[in-house]
């Protein structure tokens, strides 16, 4: 190990006093970090704390206004990503930069010179990729097309791309945001192997569990400043979380036990196909009562998306029935289902839940624009629309300069608050919340949870589809586990344990319910 | 839309036009013409006389109407490249209708003719709209193909069933219809000019399209389809219907443009009545920021450019090809200059690159 370590070019990397301003924003305010060979440094901070900006400075995408970067105590200039790569720094972006129609090997060599001049040397490259895969335990077929790969495999390709270019230091920008729990479990040992071989890793995250699991040291960023750098083992997750948000956190919500009311959503033996024509839902049955939250737990891609979309009328149903407040809405139009009392917070808040190019008001009226009070006959009633939007923005604390601001310029948390505002204010009978806190910081997550609980107490039936078990344990009353389009079991939350759910999520159960 | 001051915008636009004209001057010199004389005719001609101003507006009229249709289609997420064909079909149907009922009083004949042309254009636009919405047929291809079909169909009708009987009896056989009854003509707005009421109609419709798209819930729904189909469907909009409706309206406006040309200028249908307006209208719509009111100044500018090119050709007698080239250069430069308006730092970045020795430009994505 010591031999491997000493062969690395980057023994120690420091960023000192980094300042980066954007018009009106101080993104980095004299930030210091330090990372050594063989170490994972977690860069912890809420959305907008300045983590990504700092890493873009390190990778040569931004020029800092002040501050210096030192490698092995020598000052270096990084003016572009090619400078960074030449120095042994590699970055794996949160959103993959792969060409789906090309093979893995073609993606890896993209932009690199070939050993055969103008002809490609894909076989040579493939052999090297295979070597690297073996060495680091990054299983991937070099000749597979990227579009055929799962998200986890695509991430491996991104990491291979960086290693192929000889990176000693890897920057991973929220690498787990797109992964299933299983894929996370596969990623972490790989990262540990890399540090064993002398690589250093900067791991950007806002998830406490990951910080605890993988990092040696943590630098906490808040409002563009590095507020603390500590050894991970000396602190509890709770202490780190408090450093990150700068205030006390709620450990548990006050969830008043409540007797659920009448059945509001009934799903009977529902089946549907996915986009490729394969079964996505295979005879799903459950019901949700007024005043309760039914959590649907499961690994991503087990039919959750189709389930939510099928109930909303956005995905064709091949069998079974859906009833909202006793009314059969199977095969009905989305508009009819909305009118029957469905509210829906979709998983994809930027493509489905909102129109980023439209203003706040134009997003507020997405659903009720053709009825009073928002419309007068065929015309939109702008005075009323403005009053209504103003009320929503205030009640739900959406931070925006004004109502004409395009939604695309808001932060993820504020966009989600706006969607929440629109869906809740319509006073639905049933509310579907699909991955409602994905990618949100702790503050916004807490807010969404509080609002959902409030809606439960107001007597709405809530279907919470989530891949975060923590979230389900915190706010759901009962939990259904979905696996390969079937409900494995439905348990009261008091009887559920992470172990039990984990087994069900992996498809291990006595017998599927409703199959 | 731009982030820069109006003064800066004007400067950029002027710079773009000057740049285009400088290159055009080379072409004119090569053709043996004096660029100064040519450009004087081109730039001042359209605005310096009663004739120039009215003729500019004559060309503006169909441009506005076509562009309004394009705006509706683009805003609703469909790219209508078929205005040329829709104009022809609209003009054909309207002319056939007006010729079939020559004795109707004008107060009925004129609006009815316009409505027929609108409906026929709508049908011609609705076909690719339906194909796209329900069968996922690329509307760019289908509208272009329908242009070819429309052109051939109209030529056939003009040489056969609808040909002016006089052309047959005189033996000249020129492919055009008989003259349409005077009652259906769009009245002239100014005596001794060709300017007709079509321009008023176009301006009023621009206002109505604005109200439709931005003040009614139907218009809002159509815009959501254009902005984000998934969100639109999620919001309860019947996306397919909106796409068909958008193409119906878009084709309708083009059909109307064709008929207005017939009733305002030629008073009969002849080959080539669309005169390239169907394509220029797309440029006008984009110039006008895909906004119904922005289309008006864009159409006037473009009308002046078309007329100025004609005038230049007459002033220095150069081949028409050079005139079209200069016209194209102006459009290219103006469209290209847009980036200086949208991204204020762009000019500085380019100049810096010339000053300092070249080095790889830091750019996201192009990293490796």
Interface residues (C-beta under 8 A of the other chain):
Chain A: X59 X60 X61 X62 X63 X79 X80 X81 X82 X85 X91 X97 X110 X111 X112 X161 X165 X312 X314 X333 X334 X335 X338 X344 X346 X348 X351 X352 X353 X354 X355 X356 X357 X358 X362 X365 X366 X367 X369 X370 X374 X375 X378 X379 X380 X382
Chain B: X215 X216 X217 X218 X220 X221 X224 X227 X228 X230 X231 X232 X233 X234 X235 X236 X237 X238 X359 X360 X361 X362 X364 X365 X367 X368
